[in-house]
């Protein structure tokens, strides 16, 4: 029986090791009883993962999070090759706020997009250990911290809600936002028209407006204006530019119109907002979803 896991402030690992494995069509991992924890990321092919009497389909991109005493069987894709990355680890302590082991998910079909590159980075770190006592490679403190972040995202996906929502938005909205950001960066005074934006997105103006309203709660052109004002908010707190210069930088030819727009949205004038930010006070809430901003997602 695995030793009890204590609750602590941080995740502490006893050991960690892992790699990437390639299988031919129809290969199988016979029934086994897992002795430690294993995180599996499907890269190519769809695996059939049987836990006890229940079968799970694990498509590419999915995560299997297995735990000690799991009686499991893998049958790899019968029609194509299969590749997966895996990490075995054992735990000394878990953060107190984490759910009990029995509530950990077994299969996550759509984990946060950041998980795959995090796991790739972790495997790269493991490869630098240079130890030969496989499989009991000791976990360095940095790897415990990194694994705490990775598992924390899997166990508490609400922390990645902004990222997940961003990737679920319609491609037409995503492409339109990128086009808006590029205009603000390179030619903020460009008089963007709805027709130009809908042509870029490949849909009608009416359909684009519906997509924006559903995904962001604002019409496309209002979103464009809010993105400009969001950039202005950042410049007020992180530059010494005059208000007039910030208005120009954000595509507002008339500083008075800029001030009216800014005050209407944020409840304070640009000058009042700058004074608040200089005092380290929190900025006013942004009317756009929390993950929307200039040059964040490309």
Residue pairs with C-beta under 8 A, 6 or more apart in sequence:
1 69
2 35
2 36
2 68
2 69
2 90
5 91
5 92
5 93
5 94
5 101
6 92
6 93
7 93
7 94
7 95
7 96
8 93
8 94
8 95
8 96
9 95
9 96
10 93
10 95
10 144
10 145
10 148
11 91
11 93
11 94
11 95
11 144
11 145
11 147
11 148
11 151
12 91
12 92
12 93
12 144
13 89
13 90
13 91
13 92
13 139
13 143
13 144
13 147
14 89
14 90
14 91
14 92
14 138
14 139
15 89
15 90
15 135
15 136
15 137
15 138
15 139
16 87
16 88
16 89
16 126
16 137
16 139
16 143
16 147
17 87
17 88
17 89
17 126
17 134
17 135
17 136
17 137
18 85
18 86
18 87
18 88
18 122
18 123
18 126
19 85
19 86
19 123
20 43
20 83
20 84
20 85
20 86
20 123
21 83
21 84
21 86
22 81
22 82
22 83
23 45
23 76
23 77
23 81
23 82
23 83
24 76
24 81
25 76
25 77
25 78
25 79
25 80
25 81
25 82
26 75
26 76
26 77
26 78
27 76
27 82
28 73
28 74
28 75
28 76
29 73
29 74
29 75
29 76
30 73
31 71
31 72
31 73
32 71
32 72
32 73
33 69
33 70
33 71
34 66
34 67
34 68
34 69
34 70
34 71
34 72
35 68
36 68
36 88
36 89
36 90
37 65
37 66
37 67
37 68
37 88
37 89
37 90
37 91
38 64
38 65
38 66
38 86
38 87
38 88
38 89
39 63
39 64
39 65
39 66
39 86
39 87
39 89
39 119
39 150
39 151
40 58
40 63
40 64
40 65
40 66
40 84
40 85
40 86
41 61
41 62
41 63
41 84
41 85
41 86
41 115
41 116
41 119
42 58
42 59
42 60
42 61
42 62
42 63
42 64
42 82
42 84
43 60
43 83
43 84
43 85
44 60
44 80
44 81
44 82
44 83
45 60
45 76
45 77
45 80
45 81
45 82
45 83
46 57
46 58
46 59
46 60
46 77
46 82
47 57
47 58
47 64
47 74
47 75
47 76
47 77
47 82
47 84
48 55
48 56
48 57
48 58
48 74
48 75
48 76
49 55
49 56
49 57
49 58
49 64
49 72
49 73
49 74
49 107
50 56
50 72
50 73
50 74
50 75
51 66
51 70
51 71
51 72
51 106
52 71
56 64
56 106
56 107
58 64
58 107
58 109
59 109
61 109
61 110
61 111
61 116
62 107
62 108
62 109
62 110
62 111
63 107
63 108
63 111
63 115
63 154
64 106
64 107
65 104
65 105
65 106
65 107
65 108
65 154
66 72
66 106
67 101
67 104
76 82
85 119
85 120
85 123
87 119
87 122
87 123
87 126
88 135
89 139
89 147
95 148
95 152
98 151
98 152
98 155
98 156
99 155
104 155
105 154
105 155
108 154
110 164
111 153
111 154
111 157
112 153
112 154
112 157
112 160
112 163
112 164
113 163
113 164
113 167
114 153
114 160
114 163
115 150
115 153
115 154
118 146
118 149
118 150
118 153
119 150
121 146
122 143
122 146
122 147
122 150
125 140
125 142
125 143
125 146
126 137
126 143
129 137
129 140
131 137
131 138
139 147
152 159
153 159
153 160
157 164
162 289
162 290
162 291
163 291
165 289
165 291
166 174
166 291
166 292
166 297
169 215
170 211
170 215
172 201
172 202
172 203
172 207
172 208
172 211
173 201
173 211
173 212
173 215
173 216
174 297
175 200
175 201
176 197
176 200
176 201
176 208
176 212
176 220
177 223
177 227
177 292
177 297
178 297
178 298
179 197
179 200
180 192
180 197
180 223
180 224
180 227
181 227
181 294
181 295
183 190
183 192
183 224
183 251
184 227
184 228
184 231
184 250
184 251
184 294
185 294
185 295
188 228
188 249
188 250
188 251
189 251
189 253
190 251
192 221
192 224
194 205
194 208
194 209
194 220
194 221
195 205
197 208
197 220
197 221
198 204
198 205
198 207
198 208
201 208
203 211
208 220
209 219
209 220
212 218
212 219
212 220
212 223
213 219
216 223
216 288
216 289
216 292
217 287
217 289
218 226
218 287
218 288
223 288
223 292
225 261
226 265
226 286
226 287
226 288
227 288
227 292
227 293
227 294
228 250
228 251
228 252
229 250
229 261
229 262
229 265
229 266
230 286
230 288
230 292
230 293
230 294
231 249
231 250
231 294
232 246
232 247
232 249
232 250
232 258
232 262
232 270
233 266
233 273
233 283
233 284
233 286
234 294
235 241
235 246
235 249
235 250
236 246
236 270
236 273
236 274
236 277
237 274
237 277
237 278
237 283
239 246
241 249
243 255
243 258
243 259
243 270
243 271
243 274
244 255
246 258
246 270
247 253
247 254
247 255
247 258
247 259
248 255
250 258
252 258
252 261
258 270
259 269
259 270
262 269
262 270
262 273
263 269
263 270
265 287
266 273
266 283
266 284
267 284
268 276
268 284
273 283
273 284
276 283
277 283
286 292
286 293
291 297
